Amino acid sequence: MRHIQARASRYVIAISAVALVATACNRGSSAGSIDTSAPQANPPAAADADTMVMLRGTIASATSGQVAVMTDSATVTVKLAQPFQVYDRAPGDLAHVTDNTFIGVTTVKQPDGSEQATEIHIFPNELRGLGEGSRMMSPAAGGSASRMTNGSVSTPRMSNGTVTNAAGSTLVVQYAGGSQKVTVPANTPVTEIKAASKQLAAGDRVVVIAKKQSDGSLASSKALISSK
C-alpha cells in the first residue's frame, strides 16, 4: 500500500509541475506580464529529486550563490547553479511569430465562441516546452477571464507553444493532448523573452525555474523577470 501511495504522490507532483507556467502573464492576463501559471512554494517533502518547481514571487534577497523568493505562501531559498541565466522581455512583433516558434498566447473568449489573442510572448529555444498545456487564468479585478495555452502553433487560444503555421490573423497552437485556434488582431502586443545580462536583485518580480536536489534543497539555473 505504501508503494502505491508513493507512486501516486509522484504522479500528482509531476502533473503539478506541468500545470505551472510563461509562461509565460500574471494570474489575470495583463499586458506586459508573463505567466508560467500558479506558484508553488515549499515543494512537498515527498517530491522526488530533480522534480521541476516553478516559484513565482518577489526576490527578498540575492547573493551570487542563492536567492530568497517570497511567494504567496512562503519565502523559499534557491541555490544558483552556474552558469545562471536571467531572461527578460523585449519588444517583438507578429513577423517573428513563424513556423515552429515556441510562444505563449493569452486569449479571451468572444461572443461567437472563438478565442482572441490579447498578448503573445515569444520564447527562446532554451525555454521551449515551458508550461506546455492549456488552462484558465484567474481574471484581474474587473477583468474578463482568459486562457493560457503552451504549445506548438499551427493555428489559436492563450497558448505557450511552438508555432507551426502563422497564416494572416490566425494561429493554431498545438500542445500535448490538444490544440487551440486563435484569432490575432493586428495590434496584439508581442514581446520576446531574451537572455539578459543582469543579476537578480531584491524587489524583482520573477518566475524561478528550479529543481529539487537529492538533499531536499532547490537549485536553479534560469529565472524570468515576470513584470516591470
C-alpha positions in Angstrom: 0.0 0.0 0.0 2.8 2.4 0.9 4.4 1.6 -2.5 1.1 2.5 -4.3 0.7 5.7 -2.3 4.3 6.8 -3.1 3.7 6.2 -6.9 0.5 8.2 -6.7 2.3 11.1 -4.9 5.0 11.2 -7.6 2.3 11.3 -10.3 0.5 14.2 -8.6 3.7 16.1 -8.3 4.6 15.6 -12.0 1.2 16.8 -13.0 1.6 19.9 -10.8 4.9 20.7 -12.4 3.3 20.6 -15.9 0.4 22.8 -14.7 2.8 25.6 -13.7 3.8 28.2 -16.3 5.2 31.7 -19.3 4.9 31.1 -19.3 4.8 33.0 -19.7 1.2 36.7 -17.9 0.2 37.2 -14.3 -2.9 35.4 -12.9 -5.1 38.0 -14.6 -3.7 38.2 -18.1 -2.4 41.8 -18.1 -0.3 43.0 -21.0 3.4 43.1 -20.2 3.4 40.1 -17.8 4.5 36.5 -18.3 2.6 33.6 -16.9 4.1 30.3 -16.1 1.0 29.6 -14.1 0.4 29.2 -10.3 3.3 29.5 -7.9 4.5 26.6 -5.8 6.1 27.5 -2.5 7.9 24.8 -0.5 7.7 21.7 -2.6 6.3 18.6 -0.8 8.8 16.7 1.2 7.9 13.5 -0.7 8.9 15.1 -4.1 11.5 13.2 -6.0 14.9 14.7 -6.7 15.0 16.6 -10.0 11.3 17.4 -9.8 10.8 20.7 -11.6 9.4 23.5 -9.4 8.2 26.9 -10.6 8.5 29.7 -8.0 6.6 32.9 -8.7 7.2 35.8 -6.4 9.4 38.7 -5.4 13.1 38.5 -4.7 13.6 39.1 -0.9 17.4 38.9 -1.0 20.0 37.9 -3.5 23.7 36.9 -3.5 26.0 35.4 -6.1 25.2 31.9 -4.7 21.5 32.0 -3.8 18.2 33.9 -3.8 15.3 34.0 -1.4 11.9 34.2 -3.2 8.8 35.4 -1.4 5.8 33.6 -2.9 2.2 34.0 -1.8 2.7 31.4 0.9 6.3 31.2 2.0 9.8 32.5 1.5 11.9 29.9 -0.4 15.7 29.8 -0.7 17.1 28.6 -4.0 20.7 27.9 -4.8 22.0 29.4 -8.1 23.6 26.8 -10.4 26.2 28.3 -12.7 26.0 29.5 -15.4 22.8 31.2 -14.1 20.8 33.0 -16.8 18.2 35.7 -16.3 15.6 36.3 -19.0 13.7 39.5 -19.6 11.2 40.9 -22.1 11.9 43.0 -25.2 9.6 44.4 -27.8 8.6 42.0 -30.5 6.2 41.9 -33.5 4.0 39.4 -35.3 6.5 39.0 -38.1 8.7 37.0 -35.6 5.9 34.5 -34.9 6.8 32.0 -37.6 6.6 28.2 -38.0 8.0 26.2 -35.1 8.3 29.3 -32.9 7.6 28.5 -29.3 5.1 31.0 -28.0 2.8 32.0 -25.2 -0.6 33.4 -26.2 -3.3 34.8 -23.9 -6.8 34.8 -25.2 -10.3 35.9 -24.3 -13.4 34.0 -25.5 -15.6 36.1 -27.9 -19.4 36.1 -28.1 -19.2 33.7 -31.1 -17.2 31.2 -29.1 -13.8 31.9 -30.8 -10.7 32.8 -28.8 -9.0 36.2 -29.5 -5.4 36.9 -28.6 -4.7 39.8 -26.2 -0.9 39.2 -26.0 1.8 37.0 -27.3 5.1 36.1 -25.8 7.9 34.5 -28.0 10.2 32.2 -26.0 13.8 31.3 -26.9 14.7 27.7 -27.8 16.3 27.0 -24.4 12.8 27.7 -22.8 10.9 25.6 -25.4 8.3 23.4 -23.7 8.0 25.6 -20.6 4.5 25.2 -19.2 3.2 23.3 -22.2 -0.6 22.9 -22.0 -3.8 24.9 -21.7 -5.5 26.3 -18.6 -7.8 29.1 -17.5 -6.3 32.1 -15.7 -7.8 34.0 -12.8 -9.2 37.3 -14.0 -7.8 40.6 -12.8 -10.1 42.7 -10.8 -12.9 43.8 -13.0 -11.4 42.0 -16.0 -12.5 39.1 -18.2 -11.5 35.5 -17.7 -8.7 34.4 -20.1 -6.9 31.3 -21.1 -3.3 30.4 -21.2 -2.0 27.6 -23.5 1.6 26.5 -24.0 2.3 24.5 -27.2 3.3 24.4 -30.9 1.4 26.8 -33.2 -0.4 25.7 -36.3 -3.5 28.0 -35.7 -5.0 29.8 -31.7 -6.2 30.5 -27.8 -4.0 31.6 -24.8 -1.1 29.4 -25.5 2.6 28.9 -24.9 3.9 26.7 -27.6 5.5 26.2 -30.9 4.2 28.0 -33.9 3.8 25.6 -36.8 1.6 27.8 -39.0 1.1 31.5 -38.9 -1.4 32.5 -41.6 -2.7 36.0 -41.6 -4.7 36.8 -38.4 -5.0 33.2 -37.2 -2.7 30.8 -35.3 -3.1 27.2 -34.3 -1.2 26.3 -31.2 -0.6 22.6 -30.6 0.4 21.1 -27.3 0.5 17.6 -25.8 -3.1 16.3 -25.8 -4.7 19.0 -27.8 -4.6 22.2 -29.9 -6.3 25.7 -29.9 -7.2 28.1 -32.7 -6.7 31.8 -32.0 -7.7 35.0 -33.8 -4.9 37.5 -33.7 -5.8 41.2 -34.2 -3.1 43.3 -35.9 -2.5 45.4 -32.8 -1.9 42.4 -30.5 1.1 43.2 -28.2 4.0 40.9 -28.8 7.1 40.5 -26.6 10.2 38.4 -26.9 11.8 36.6 -24.0 15.5 37.0 -24.3 18.6 36.3 -22.2 19.6 39.4 -20.3 23.0 40.4 -18.9 21.7 41.3 -15.4 21.7 39.8 -11.9 18.6 39.3 -9.8 18.1 41.9 -7.0 15.7 42.4 -4.1 12.4 43.6 -5.3 12.4 41.9 -8.7 9.2 40.0 -9.6 10.3 36.7 -11.0 9.5 33.2 -12.0 12.4 30.9 -10.9 12.6 27.5 -12.7 14.1 25.2 -10.1 14.8 21.6 -9.4 14.7 19.7 -6.2 18.1 18.2 -5.3 18.7 14.9 -3.5 19.3 16.7 -0.2 15.9 18.4 -0.5 17.2 21.8 -1.4 16.2 23.7 -4.6 18.7 24.8 -7.3 18.1 26.9 -10.4 20.0 27.9 -13.5 17.2 30.1 -15.0 14.8 32.8 -13.9 12.3 35.0 -15.8 11.6 38.6 -14.9 7.7 38.5 -14.7 6.8 42.2 -14.6 8.4 45.6 -14.5 
